[in-house]
Amino acid sequence: MTTKVTALVTGASRGIGAAIADSLLEAGYRVAGTATSQAGADAISERLGSEGAGFVLDVADDASVTAACDVIAAGLGEPLVVVNNAGITRDNLLLRMKPEEWDAVMQTNVGGLYRLCRRVVRPMMKARFGRIINLSSVIARMGNGGQSNYAASKGAVEAFTRSLAQELGSRSITVNAVAPGFIETEMTAKIGEAQRDALLAGIAVGRLGQAQEVAALVRFLASEEAGYITGETIHINGGLYFG
Ligand SMILES: NC(=O)c1ccc[n+]([C@@H]2O[C@H](COP(=O)([O-])OP(=O)(O)OC[C@H]3O[C@@H](n4cnc5c(N)ncnc54)[C@H](OP(=O)(O)O)[C@@H]3O)[C@@H](O)[C@H]2O)c1
């Protein structure tokens, strides 16, 4: 590609999203990274330097998505690569799960996908090029006690991905999901030591994954070379689960 493509990464303040933003920047994209706070957005701007910037965006809020996307388009250009990475957990056994815990996970992990994709697909259709990459999780396939809300949300991410891929394929827009296993981030830092040991015993390569390893996969799916892969969920879990 001769001109710089703008890539948008939600939840780029830390963890997997930060690694994806850094990797896409290194690959030559102009990168818009988002956080939920101004301090987070400022830190992203500082990290990305002159070819990227941080923006405040709450994927659970319609007005926030619209406003942030308009500012990003005006400042960096309409993004033709969009990585829906923002995601949360609110773990609880179903019997104890509060409606707020269910709703927060659905509004962020699934609703966020709907809101952001609806805003970004039109410019991609006009450009006749686009890459949408959605973060799922191995939990969508394996299930996990205490995470029924999270598992349901990530199952929805994968189903959404397959449907949108069918809608947009004729415009050379691909839509894929990436389903990480257990990656070393703040999300997995909450796992206790005993649980971590049990977990490691079930992972073929015997370790947690690194955010940079997920970023490398996302970077490939964003590339022009990946144009014949769409509607897929690509697993990256060190052999914890064979999809
Ligand atoms: N870590 C893993 O092992 C693992 C495994 C499988 C799948 N995943 C998926 O990978 C993605 C990233 O995970 P992670 O471990 O890197 O997460 P993380 O370290 O907890 O970071 C979450 C990111 O999402 C942002 N975010 C949270 N709520 C948001 C909202 N309403 N609107 C916009 N952004 C929001 C956060 O922004 P702030 O900093 O502003 O809060 C932060 O940048 C998630 O979708 C997660 O489900 C992770």
The ligand as a MOL file (V3000), in Angstrom:
LIG
                    3D

  0  0  0     0  0            999 V3000
M  V30 BEGIN CTAB
M  V30 COUNTS 48 52 0 0 0
M  V30 BEGIN ATOM
M  V30 1 N -5.6840 -11.3730 28.6620 0
M  V30 2 C -6.1160 -12.5280 28.2160 0
M  V30 3 O -5.6350 -13.6030 28.6200 0
M  V30 4 C -7.2030 -12.5950 27.1980 0
M  V30 5 C -7.5850 -13.8510 26.7320 0
M  V30 6 C -8.5750 -13.9500 25.7760 0
M  V30 7 C -9.1650 -12.8190 25.2740 0
M  V30 8 N -8.7990 -11.5960 25.7380 0 CHG=1
M  V30 9 C -9.4750 -10.4350 25.1490 0
M  V30 10 O -8.5160 -9.5410 24.6380 0
M  V30 11 C -8.9550 -8.2000 24.7960 0
M  V30 12 C -7.9100 -7.3960 25.5750 0
M  V30 13 O -7.6820 -8.0500 26.8110 0
M  V30 14 P -6.5770 -7.5290 27.8580 0
M  V30 15 O -6.2550 -8.6830 28.7190 0
M  V30 16 O -5.4950 -6.8060 27.1360 0 CHG=-1
M  V30 17 O -7.4820 -6.5030 28.7170 0
M  V30 18 P -7.0540 -5.4020 29.8080 0
M  V30 19 O -5.5960 -5.4660 30.0880 0
M  V30 20 O -8.0190 -5.5700 30.9180 0
M  V30 21 O -7.3680 -4.0440 29.0020 0
M  V30 22 C -8.6830 -3.7670 28.5990 0
M  V30 23 C -8.6850 -2.6030 27.6500 0
M  V30 24 O -10.0480 -2.3540 27.2490 0
M  V30 25 C -10.3720 -0.9980 27.5450 0
M  V30 26 N -11.7880 -0.8840 27.8900 0
M  V30 27 C -12.4370 -1.4220 28.9480 0
M  V30 28 N -13.7400 -1.0580 28.9210 0
M  V30 29 C -13.8940 -0.2630 27.8310 0
M  V30 30 C -14.9930 0.4500 27.2650 0
M  V30 31 N -16.2210 0.4250 27.8080 0
M  V30 32 N -14.7880 1.1690 26.1330 0
M  V30 33 C -13.5600 1.2090 25.5600 0
M  V30 34 N -12.4800 0.5810 26.0440 0
M  V30 35 C -12.6550 -0.1490 27.1790 0
M  V30 36 C -9.4660 -0.6120 28.6930 0
M  V30 37 O -9.3340 0.8110 28.7050 0
M  V30 38 P -8.9580 1.6070 30.0830 0
M  V30 39 O -7.4880 1.3880 30.3110 0
M  V30 40 O -9.2850 3.0090 29.7910 0
M  V30 41 O -9.7960 0.9880 31.1630 0
M  V30 42 C -8.1690 -1.3290 28.3000 0
M  V30 43 O -7.4660 -0.5930 27.3540 0
M  V30 44 C -10.3160 -8.2880 25.4930 0
M  V30 45 O -11.3530 -8.2530 24.5420 0
M  V30 46 C -10.2720 -9.6430 26.1740 0
M  V30 47 O -11.5650 -10.1630 26.3840 0
M  V30 48 C -7.8320 -11.4680 26.6820 0
M  V30 END ATOM
M  V30 BEGIN BOND
M  V30 1 1 1 2
M  V30 2 2 2 3
M  V30 3 1 2 4
M  V30 4 1 4 5
M  V30 5 2 4 48
M  V30 6 2 5 6
M  V30 7 1 6 7
M  V30 8 2 7 8
M  V30 9 1 8 9
M  V30 10 1 8 48
M  V30 11 1 9 10
M  V30 12 1 9 46
M  V30 13 1 10 11
M  V30 14 1 11 12
M  V30 15 1 11 44
M  V30 16 1 12 13
M  V30 17 1 13 14
M  V30 18 2 14 15
M  V30 19 1 14 16
M  V30 20 1 14 17
M  V30 21 1 17 18
M  V30 22 2 18 19
M  V30 23 1 18 20
M  V30 24 1 18 21
M  V30 25 1 21 22
M  V30 26 1 22 23
M  V30 27 1 23 24
M  V30 28 1 23 42
M  V30 29 1 24 25
M  V30 30 1 25 26
M  V30 31 1 25 36
M  V30 32 1 26 27
M  V30 33 1 26 35
M  V30 34 2 27 28
M  V30 35 1 28 29
M  V30 36 1 29 30
M  V30 37 2 29 35
M  V30 38 1 30 31
M  V30 39 2 30 32
M  V30 40 1 32 33
M  V30 41 2 33 34
M  V30 42 1 34 35
M  V30 43 1 36 37
M  V30 44 1 36 42
M  V30 45 1 37 38
M  V30 46 2 38 39
M  V30 47 1 38 40
M  V30 48 1 38 41
M  V30 49 1 42 43
M  V30 50 1 44 45
M  V30 51 1 44 46
M  V30 52 1 46 47
M  V30 END BOND
M  V30 END CTAB
M  END
